[in-house]
Structure formats: structure tokens, C-alpha cells
Amino acid sequence: NPSRKREGDCLDGIEVFNARLPEQLNRLAWELSVMLKKPAYFGADAHLSDELGLVVAEIEVNKGEKLIDAARKGFHPVSLTQTTPAMIYRSKMIASAKSGTPIRYLQSMAKMLKARIKGAAL
């Protein structure tokens, strides 16, 4: 909410890893952060409880330093794991069922089953 923001409360950086995006886009974002000399941030974009913990990053905080100031320097990756296609389809199925769009629900279910047949984990 822009009306709540105070000067200095914002982080300026680039999300260089999103678990739901293809590796190629994440790599381009990383290259952009290096080129623009912006701090790197990471996001799981978790929609399901199974996706929590796929992305783990740490912030180095020096003694006496405010957390927000440390975060402005960027995060350091600990563990970066891509979301599986089956998880994404499952998430879409749940969203479709909640919104009352049965056709999308069935399409997502078919994609999830195809992904599972190909060996993708749920």
C-alpha cells in the first residue's frame, strides 16, 4: 500500500530466483542484477504447503545493524529448488475449483496427470 510506505522502508533489488519460473528467466534476472549492481533476492512464490521451504536464503546482519539495512544488501542463497510442474498444475486445479471454473479445473487435472505419468513428483 503506497500510502503506508515511508521513505527508506523499501528494498531496491531484483528477484533473481523464483521457484515457479523457468531456469532461463531466473538466469537472465541474475545477469541483470549483476549488470545493474542491484542486490539479489529470492522467492519461492509458494502457493501450496508442499512448496514452503523450496527456497531458503539468508541475510547477513552485522552486530548493531538493522535488519532492513542488512536486507537492502541482498540475500545469500542456501537452497534453491524449482517447483515441479505437477505442483503448479495442482495449485491451478485448487484455484479453479475455488473460483468455480470447472473447465479450467479439468484442464489442470489433465496436465497434472500427464506430468505425473512423466515422473514429476507431486
C-alpha positions as CSV (number, residue, x, y, z in Angstrom):
1,N,0.0,0.0,0.0
2,P,1.8,3.1,-1.2
3,S,0.1,5.4,1.3
4,R,1.7,3.4,4.2
5,K,5.2,3.5,2.8
6,R,7.7,5.7,4.5
7,E,10.9,6.9,2.9
8,G,13.6,4.2,3.5
9,D,11.1,1.4,4.0
10,C,11.6,0.0,0.5
11,L,14.0,-2.6,-0.8
12,D,15.6,-2.0,-4.2
13,G,16.8,-5.1,-5.8
14,I,16.0,-7.8,-8.3
15,E,14.3,-11.2,-7.7
16,V,16.9,-13.5,-9.3
17,F,15.2,-16.8,-8.4
18,N,11.6,-17.6,-8.4
19,A,10.8,-21.3,-7.9
20,R,7.9,-21.1,-10.3
21,L,9.8,-19.6,-13.2
22,P,11.9,-21.4,-15.8
23,E,15.7,-21.6,-15.1
24,Q,16.4,-19.4,-18.2
25,L,14.4,-16.5,-16.8
26,N,16.0,-16.8,-13.4
27,R,19.4,-16.7,-15.0
28,L,18.5,-13.6,-17.0
29,A,17.4,-11.9,-13.8
30,W,20.7,-12.8,-12.1
31,E,22.6,-11.3,-15.0
32,L,20.5,-8.2,-14.9
33,S,21.2,-7.8,-11.1
34,V,24.9,-8.1,-11.7
35,M,24.8,-5.7,-14.7
36,L,22.8,-3.1,-12.7
37,K,24.7,-3.7,-9.5
38,K,21.4,-4.4,-7.6
39,P,21.1,-6.8,-4.6
40,A,19.7,-10.2,-5.3
41,Y,16.5,-11.5,-3.8
42,F,14.9,-14.9,-4.0
43,G,11.2,-16.0,-3.9
44,A,9.5,-19.4,-3.5
45,D,6.2,-18.0,-4.7
46,A,4.7,-20.8,-2.7
47,H,1.0,-21.5,-3.4
48,L,0.8,-24.8,-1.6
49,S,2.2,-26.0,1.8
50,D,4.4,-28.5,-0.2
51,E,6.2,-25.6,-1.7
52,L,7.3,-24.0,1.5
53,G,11.0,-24.4,2.1
54,L,11.9,-24.9,-1.6
55,V,13.7,-21.6,-1.4
56,V,15.9,-20.8,1.6
57,A,18.0,-17.6,1.7
58,E,19.9,-15.9,4.5
59,I,20.7,-12.3,5.3
60,E,24.0,-11.4,6.9
61,V,23.3,-9.0,9.8
62,N,26.2,-7.3,11.5
63,K,26.1,-6.5,15.2
64,G,24.1,-3.3,15.7
65,E,22.8,-3.3,12.2
66,K,19.1,-3.0,11.5
67,L,17.5,-6.0,9.7
68,I,16.1,-3.7,6.9
69,D,19.6,-2.3,6.3
70,A,21.1,-5.8,6.0
71,A,18.3,-6.9,3.7
72,R,19.0,-4.0,1.4
73,K,22.4,-5.6,0.6
74,G,20.6,-8.7,-0.7
75,F,20.1,-12.3,0.3
76,H,22.6,-15.2,0.0
77,P,21.1,-18.5,-1.4
78,V,21.2,-21.5,0.9
79,S,18.9,-23.8,-1.1
80,L,17.1,-23.1,-4.3
81,T,14.7,-25.7,-5.7
82,Q,12.4,-25.4,-8.6
83,T,8.7,-26.0,-8.1
84,T,7.7,-29.2,-10.1
85,P,5.2,-28.9,-12.9
86,A,2.8,-31.2,-11.0
87,M,2.8,-28.7,-8.1
88,I,2.0,-25.8,-10.4
89,Y,-0.9,-27.8,-12.0
90,R,-2.2,-28.8,-8.6
91,S,-2.2,-25.2,-7.5
92,K,-4.1,-24.2,-10.6
93,M,-6.6,-27.0,-10.0
94,I,-7.3,-25.8,-6.5
95,A,-7.6,-22.1,-7.7
96,S,-10.0,-23.2,-10.5
97,A,-12.2,-25.2,-8.1
98,K,-12.4,-22.3,-5.7
99,S,-13.3,-19.8,-8.4
100,G,-16.0,-22.2,-9.8
101,T,-14.4,-22.7,-13.3
102,P,-14.8,-26.4,-13.8
103,I,-13.3,-26.4,-17.4
104,R,-10.0,-24.9,-16.1
105,Y,-10.1,-27.4,-13.2
106,L,-10.4,-30.3,-15.6
107,Q,-7.7,-28.9,-17.9
108,S,-5.3,-28.5,-15.0
109,M,-6.1,-32.0,-13.7
110,A,-5.3,-33.5,-17.1
111,K,-2.0,-31.6,-17.2
112,M,-1.1,-32.7,-13.7
113,L,-1.8,-36.4,-14.6
114,K,0.4,-36.1,-17.7
115,A,3.2,-34.6,-15.6
116,R,2.8,-37.3,-13.0
117,I,2.9,-40.0,-15.7
118,K,6.2,-38.5,-17.0
119,G,7.6,-38.9,-13.5
120,A,7.2,-35.4,-12.0
121,A,6.7,-35.6,-8.2
122,L,3.6,-34.1,-6.6
